[in-house]
Each structure stands twice: as C-alpha cells, then as structure tokens.
Amino acid sequence: MSEEKSSNGMATASLILGIVSIVTGFFGWIGIICGLLAIIFAVVAKNKIKANPSMAHTSGSATGGLITGIIGMLIGIAITVIAIMFVSAVVGGMDEAVRNMR
C-alpha cells in the first residue's frame, strides 16, 4: 500500500520566494519584500507540517525557504543601506562644492 503524501504549497512558495529574494536582493527593496514573504510563508508551512505530519516531506522546502528568505532580506537591507549612504555622500559632496563656489 502506498501512503498518500499531502502537498504543501506554502513550503514550495517559500522556497521559490527565498531564491527570488537572493537574486533580487541586489536591487534593494524588492529583495526585502520577497525575503519577508518567504519567511512568512515558511513559518505558515512549518505550522501546517506540525498540524499534519503527512506533510513532513515538505519540511526541507520550508526550511530552505526560511534560510534563503533571511539571506535575501539581509542582502536587500545591506544594498539599501549602502545606496542610502552613497546618495547621502554624493549630496553632501555637492553641497560642499556649491558652498566653495561662492
């Protein structure tokens, strides 16, 4: 007899969004949003797995989604902070150049 395995779409969505968040993390806020969604979906998937042990085979996807979501979100945050610091430095340099011209 074969056991019927239940599918867990949240775990799959979490893994896909986690991978997308790593790729889009280098574009800043897009990676942050995808990473946050991946983390939320992974937590929901893990709760579904706890409630229904027949979904235990999807635990790896949920864990992978959680990890890649965190990584993608951190990359997005780092890129956003670096971009803000860069823009701030450029604007500060331009202000100083304008003051020196007077």
Residue frames as qw, qx, qy, qz and C-alpha x, y, z in Angstrom:
[[0.000, 0.887, 0.462, 0.000, 0.00, 0.00, 0.00],
 [0.414, 0.312, -0.020, 0.855, 1.28, 3.42, -0.85],
 [0.196, -0.624, -0.460, 0.601, 0.84, 6.30, 1.52],
 [0.253, 0.825, 0.346, 0.368, -0.79, 9.40, 0.12],
 [0.454, -0.211, -0.161, 0.851, 1.52, 12.40, 0.56],
 [0.077, 0.912, 0.376, -0.144, -0.08, 15.78, 1.05],
 [0.511, 0.435, 0.067, 0.739, 1.42, 18.71, -0.76],
 [0.317, -0.744, -0.282, 0.517, 2.32, 21.92, 0.99],
 [0.447, 0.735, 0.247, 0.446, 2.16, 24.82, -1.45],
 [0.258, -0.962, 0.076, -0.048, 3.31, 27.28, 1.21],
 [0.710, -0.467, 0.381, 0.365, 6.63, 25.44, 1.57],
 [0.642, 0.337, 0.442, 0.527, 7.19, 25.49, -2.18],
 [0.137, 0.917, 0.198, 0.317, 6.20, 29.16, -2.42],
 [0.487, -0.845, 0.164, 0.146, 8.55, 29.97, 0.44],
 [0.725, -0.207, 0.429, 0.498, 11.48, 28.27, -1.28],
 [0.484, 0.582, 0.402, 0.515, 10.78, 29.97, -4.60],
 [0.074, -0.969, -0.100, -0.216, 10.38, 33.40, -2.98],
 [0.639, -0.673, 0.229, 0.294, 13.54, 32.81, -0.95],
 [0.676, 0.065, 0.429, 0.596, 15.56, 32.11, -4.08],
 [0.256, 0.777, 0.338, 0.465, 14.00, 35.11, -5.84],
 [0.340, -0.939, -0.040, 0.027, 14.83, 37.29, -2.82],
 [0.674, -0.418, 0.309, 0.525, 18.52, 36.40, -3.08],
 [0.505, 0.350, 0.462, 0.639, 18.59, 37.27, -6.78],
 [0.032, 0.815, 0.312, 0.487, 16.55, 40.47, -6.38],
 [0.576, -0.711, -0.193, 0.354, 18.26, 41.39, -3.10],
 [0.526, -0.117, 0.201, 0.818, 20.92, 43.13, -5.15],
 [0.041, 0.529, 0.403, 0.746, 18.22, 45.57, -6.32],
 [0.076, -0.227, 0.388, -0.890, 17.37, 46.64, -2.76],
 [0.487, -0.030, 0.430, -0.760, 13.82, 46.82, -1.54],
 [0.781, 0.144, -0.388, -0.467, 12.48, 44.15, -3.93],
 [0.555, 0.166, -0.787, 0.211, 14.64, 41.54, -2.22],
 [0.123, -0.117, 0.636, -0.753, 13.47, 42.73, 1.19],
 [0.680, 0.053, 0.075, -0.727, 9.82, 42.24, 0.23],
 [0.799, 0.179, -0.529, -0.224, 10.40, 38.81, -1.34],
 [0.358, 0.221, -0.794, 0.439, 12.51, 37.73, 1.63],
 [0.336, -0.092, 0.504, -0.790, 9.87, 38.83, 4.11],
 [0.800, 0.103, -0.127, -0.577, 7.17, 36.94, 2.19],
 [0.672, 0.242, -0.699, 0.033, 9.40, 33.85, 2.05],
 [0.085, 0.182, -0.762, 0.616, 9.88, 33.96, 5.82],
 [0.561, -0.001, 0.298, -0.773, 6.15, 34.37, 6.46],
 [0.829, 0.181, -0.344, -0.403, 5.27, 31.50, 4.09],
 [0.498, 0.265, -0.791, 0.239, 7.94, 29.28, 5.69],
 [0.174, -0.126, 0.678, -0.703, 6.55, 29.86, 9.18],
 [0.728, 0.108, 0.088, -0.672, 3.00, 29.13, 7.97],
 [0.756, 0.276, -0.564, -0.184, 4.25, 25.97, 6.20],
 [0.254, 0.247, -0.828, 0.434, 6.09, 24.79, 9.32],
 [0.433, -0.036, 0.513, -0.740, 2.90, 25.26, 11.36],
 [0.812, 0.203, -0.189, -0.514, 0.94, 23.24, 8.77],
 [0.590, 0.304, -0.744, 0.079, 3.57, 20.49, 8.99],
 [0.056, -0.173, 0.771, -0.611, 3.25, 20.38, 12.77],
 [0.622, 0.097, 0.301, -0.717, -0.54, 20.14, 12.46],
 [0.913, 0.308, 0.028, -0.267, -0.45, 17.49, 9.72],
 [0.516, -0.534, 0.627, 0.236, 2.51, 15.06, 9.95],
 [0.776, 0.360, 0.487, 0.176, 1.73, 13.66, 6.47],
 [0.388, 0.912, -0.019, 0.132, 3.33, 16.86, 5.12],
 [0.629, -0.665, 0.274, 0.295, 6.66, 16.11, 6.83],
 [0.738, 0.175, 0.388, 0.524, 8.31, 15.51, 3.44],
 [0.278, 0.822, 0.197, 0.457, 7.90, 19.25, 2.68],
 [0.539, -0.795, -0.065, 0.272, 9.84, 20.33, 5.76],
 [0.634, -0.143, 0.278, 0.707, 13.05, 20.72, 3.73],
 [0.237, 0.587, 0.405, 0.660, 11.40, 23.15, 1.34],
 [0.324, -0.899, -0.253, -0.150, 10.04, 25.19, 4.23],
 [0.653, -0.601, 0.087, 0.452, 13.44, 25.29, 5.93],
 [0.546, 0.132, 0.368, 0.741, 15.17, 26.17, 2.67],
 [0.053, 0.768, 0.391, 0.504, 12.66, 28.94, 2.08],
 [0.477, -0.861, -0.140, 0.107, 13.24, 30.30, 5.57],
 [0.656, -0.399, 0.218, 0.602, 17.02, 30.32, 5.17],
 [0.416, 0.294, 0.426, 0.748, 17.07, 31.77, 1.65],
 [0.100, -0.864, -0.391, -0.301, 14.43, 34.35, 2.67],
 [0.522, -0.793, -0.025, 0.314, 16.60, 35.53, 5.55],
 [0.593, -0.170, 0.346, 0.706, 19.70, 35.69, 3.33],
 [0.263, 0.546, 0.490, 0.627, 17.85, 37.56, 0.58],
 [0.243, -0.918, -0.295, -0.105, 16.36, 40.00, 3.07],
 [0.578, -0.646, 0.102, 0.488, 19.78, 40.69, 4.60],
 [0.499, 0.106, 0.430, 0.745, 21.28, 41.28, 1.15],
 [0.065, 0.747, 0.471, 0.464, 18.42, 43.66, 0.31],
 [0.405, -0.889, -0.164, 0.135, 18.85, 45.57, 3.56],
 [0.610, -0.414, 0.236, 0.634, 22.62, 45.84, 3.08],
 [0.385, 0.332, 0.476, 0.718, 22.26, 47.08, -0.51],
 [0.099, -0.863, -0.404, -0.287, 19.60, 49.60, 0.53],
 [0.505, -0.798, -0.036, 0.327, 21.77, 50.94, 3.36],
 [0.570, -0.173, 0.355, 0.721, 24.79, 51.20, 1.07],
 [0.241, 0.573, 0.500, 0.603, 22.70, 53.03, -1.56],
 [0.258, -0.921, -0.282, -0.072, 21.40, 55.50, 1.04],
 [0.575, -0.626, 0.134, 0.510, 24.93, 56.12, 2.32],
 [0.510, 0.125, 0.454, 0.720, 26.18, 56.64, -1.25],
 [0.077, 0.760, 0.444, 0.468, 23.42, 59.10, -2.13],
 [0.421, -0.881, -0.160, 0.144, 23.98, 60.94, 1.14],
 [0.602, -0.405, 0.251, 0.641, 27.71, 61.22, 0.45],
 [0.379, 0.367, 0.485, 0.698, 27.13, 62.47, -3.11],
 [0.108, -0.872, -0.375, -0.294, 24.59, 65.07, -1.97],
 [0.540, -0.773, -0.024, 0.332, 26.92, 66.17, 0.84],
 [0.583, -0.143, 0.355, 0.717, 29.80, 66.49, -1.62],
 [0.223, 0.595, 0.476, 0.607, 27.68, 68.54, -3.99],
 [0.296, -0.916, -0.270, -0.034, 26.57, 70.86, -1.18],
 [0.588, -0.594, 0.146, 0.530, 30.18, 71.40, -0.20],
 [0.489, 0.159, 0.453, 0.728, 31.20, 72.08, -3.82],
 [0.034, 0.800, 0.435, 0.412, 28.39, 74.65, -4.17],
 [0.435, -0.875, -0.111, 0.182, 29.47, 76.39, -0.96],
 [0.613, -0.357, 0.287, 0.644, 33.08, 76.51, -2.18],
 [0.395, 0.464, 0.478, 0.632, 32.00, 78.12, -5.45],
 [0.112, -0.924, -0.332, -0.157, 30.51, 81.15, -3.67]]
